[in-house]
């Protein structure tokens, strides 16, 4: 399959496909005339890329996982995959915790503004703000 048809299957531009190739995420075979030939493996890899992008994985992280996928199955590969995914799971847990506190704060702030009860709820709002500062986004970076 050529690049235009391949890109259209996923509702992407050919520039996006070329970017993924330059980044090392896609590795289509080249024909003698220089045209890319995309295979079922490339389709599977692109589905993985798009899914991981939706989960906020970086290009570097996606590349790492695809490289692991392309390696022969081994204990070392399994251990590396497990360690990486454990770290990512812990990162996402931290983000969830941060967003749960953020959500509570925003709901409380909205209710306070609507009811014109800032003074009565000020202490509770500051407790939530303090929780946010303890779970700040900067602590979440991998």
Secondary structure, DSSP 4 states (H G I P E B T S, - for coil): --HHHHHHHTT--HHHHHHHHHTTS---EE-TTS-EE--HHHHHHHHHHHHHHHTT--HHHHHHHHHHHHSPP-HHHHHHHHHHHHHHHHHHHHHHHHHHHHHHHHHHHHHHHHHT-HHHHHHHHHHHHHHHHHT-GGGG--
